[in-house]
Amino acid sequence: MQGAEPERADAPKSPDAFRTIGEVSDELEVPQHVLRFWETKFPQIKPLKRGGGRRYYRPEDVSLLRHIHHLLRAEGYTVKGVQKLLRERSARAASADAAPEGNGAGSPLDPESRARAVRVLDELCTLRDMLRDRSTA
């Protein structure tokens, strides 16, 4: 077929596309063996494995790896520290999923209730400042 251009190998992938270990390694600037090590330490990372053991990372895996990389390199966490953070995050998410509907803690407020809460908070801050000024005078 003339006119039809072959797909370019260097064309950017869709954000929803699966990534190979090499692509993720290049993106994060981390050796492939480090990614395989992280898989052993973080059970949340579950790449799809195909014939010959080739790994294909889902977009959510890549996002999690990016987060782990940031915590380890930029924030200075240890592997154990990141494991603890991820466990706590998944526990919070599980408890939020199990929470009943309604205006309990963590539920978003409707705009009117939010505006009222902001006004009350402003009044409380004003009172606090007045009391602080009074006690220092």
C-alpha positions in Angstrom: 0.0 0.0 0.0 1.5 3.3 -1.1 0.7 6.3 1.0 0.4 4.4 4.2 3.4 5.2 6.4 4.9 2.5 8.6 4.6 3.1 12.3 7.7 4.9 13.6 9.7 3.1 16.3 10.5 6.4 18.0 6.9 7.7 18.1 5.8 8.3 21.7 3.6 5.7 23.2 0.1 6.4 24.5 0.0 7.0 28.3 -2.2 3.9 28.6 0.3 1.7 26.8 2.2 -1.0 28.6 6.0 -0.4 28.9 8.9 -2.9 28.8 11.4 -3.0 31.6 13.9 -1.3 29.3 11.5 1.6 28.6 10.8 2.0 32.4 14.5 1.7 33.2 15.3 4.5 30.7 12.5 6.7 31.9 13.5 6.5 35.5 17.2 6.3 34.8 17.4 3.2 37.0 19.1 -0.1 36.0 16.8 -2.9 35.1 18.1 -5.1 37.9 17.0 -2.4 40.4 13.4 -2.6 39.0 13.5 -6.4 39.4 14.7 -5.9 43.0 11.9 -3.4 43.7 9.4 -6.0 42.5 10.7 -8.4 45.2 10.4 -5.7 47.9 7.1 -4.1 46.8 4.3 -6.6 46.2 2.2 -3.7 44.8 4.3 -3.8 41.6 2.8 -6.5 39.4 4.1 -6.4 35.9 2.5 -8.6 33.3 4.9 -11.4 32.4 4.8 -12.9 28.9 6.7 -15.8 27.3 10.4 -15.8 28.1 9.7 -13.8 31.3 9.4 -10.5 29.5 7.9 -7.9 31.8 5.3 -5.4 30.7 4.4 -2.7 33.1 0.9 -1.3 33.3 0.6 2.5 33.6 -0.3 2.2 37.3 2.9 0.1 37.8 5.0 2.8 36.1 3.3 5.5 38.3 4.0 3.5 41.4 7.6 2.9 40.3 8.0 6.6 39.7 6.6 7.3 43.2 9.0 4.7 44.8 11.9 6.2 42.9 11.1 9.7 44.1 10.7 8.6 47.7 14.0 6.6 47.7 16.1 9.1 45.7 14.7 12.6 46.3 13.1 12.2 49.7 15.8 9.9 51.2 13.6 7.1 52.4 14.9 3.6 52.9 13.3 0.6 51.2 11.7 -0.3 54.6 10.5 3.2 55.0 8.8 3.2 51.6 7.3 -0.3 52.3 5.8 1.2 55.5 4.4 4.2 53.6 2.8 2.1 50.9 1.3 -0.3 53.5 -0.2 2.7 55.4 -1.5 4.2 52.1 -3.2 0.9 51.1 -4.7 0.6 54.7 -6.1 4.1 54.5 -7.5 3.4 51.0 -9.1 0.2 52.3 -10.7 1.9 55.3 -11.9 4.8 53.1 -13.5 2.2 50.7 -15.2 0.5 53.7 -16.5 3.8 55.2 -20.2 4.3 55.0 -21.5 7.1 52.8 -22.5 10.4 54.3 -20.8 13.4 55.8 -18.4 11.5 58.0 -14.7 12.4 58.4 -13.0 12.7 55.0 -16.3 13.2 53.1 -16.3 16.2 50.9 -18.7 19.0 52.0 -21.3 20.5 49.7 -20.3 24.1 48.8 -22.7 25.8 51.3 -21.4 23.7 54.2 -17.8 24.3 53.1 -18.3 28.0 53.0 -19.9 27.9 56.5 -17.0 25.9 57.8 -14.5 28.4 56.4 -16.3 31.3 58.0 -16.3 29.5 61.4 -12.7 28.7 61.0 -11.9 32.3 60.2 -13.8 33.4 63.3 -12.0 30.9 65.5 -8.6 32.1 64.2 -9.6 35.7 64.9 -10.6 34.8 68.5 -7.4 32.9 69.0 -5.3 35.8 67.8 -7.3 38.2 70.1 -6.7 35.9 73.1 -3.0 35.6 72.2 -2.7 39.4 71.9 -4.5 39.8 75.2 -2.2 37.3 77.1 1.0 39.0 75.8 -0.2 42.5 76.7 
